[in-house]
């Protein structure tokens, strides 16, 4: 074999091996790279969000005394916030959701700083203006007011998902302390505002995420039992001190709401025109809706003349029930079930621990918020000031809701790589 033939063989070998290396590299990338999946349940979450938002804009509009076809400034503002929310959701979908792991703790630190900023007493009222009896929840940013607690909910879910994604110490009773502390910090700051409704959302989300991360149920039930006993003691002592006109634990309006619920269960109507007025009017409007509700002009009149406080906000469910009746209520509950079910469906399909926990945490928050709002409107729970997700008036709340839907859609679109690390697989018998 002459030197030229040897050179040709070497060249052929190099080209062939290079082609094989390229093919192997391409296959390796296909195995280790996540793929985009267009047909998935994340679209169900986004569709439910948009439909609930449209319901909200309509119901906010009919809370005024204007005639049919006329739109209030409040409803138009809610529509503008809906457009902003859709744009925000689209922006959230673009980057891979795993990049948010690196931004979760800085975002949480920013939200904590803003929650502390709200409570600083010497901040001018032009920036932080107390409302509704001294509540300090909003920061004036010129064109609108910003409520940090709404984005703090998302930041908490991201931080908790980042913390739990590859851990196992939460499977011991001692290991539950740090996750509880992470939840306690924003809860305490929001309670001081005061905003009991938003604060209570953190604990159900924490419990749901711990269960999804493999925490032992006996540990969680023990902790929840202690928490329930503590809450009952606080309520009983607050009602006792209220009889002496002292409020060392809960605010006066919070005690009044608990007392109003007790009055309702006991049939005591002595306080029906003060602390029991809002609850009574809400129940009346819901019951008046009947099976199919009322035509819009008649519903407008009933809603306006009822004098229901916060009818465009906390009590929007009563407005909806009066307009659309029991049939409408069932449709509304189906939309919420589709939202929560779609989020949990995405979580079940996602093998990545961070994405799975984010979906579970957001689903728990929306389910709890919707359930508590409906419960307090129909008189099963004390009024806490909790809004109905995507339906009640509130710019920050609506934009935050669309960001939640965008996060879930982001996770649903991106299937984890085939060789991604497994998570939350524990052998209880070996422990």
Helices and strands as residue ranges (DSSP letters): H 3-32, E 35-36, H 42-61, H 73-94, G 97-99, H 100-119, E 139-140, E 145-146, H 148-164, G 169-171, H 176-192, H 196-199, H 201-212, H 217-242, H 252-266, H 277-288, H 296-306, H 316-349, H 353-377, H 395-413, E 414-415, G 428-430
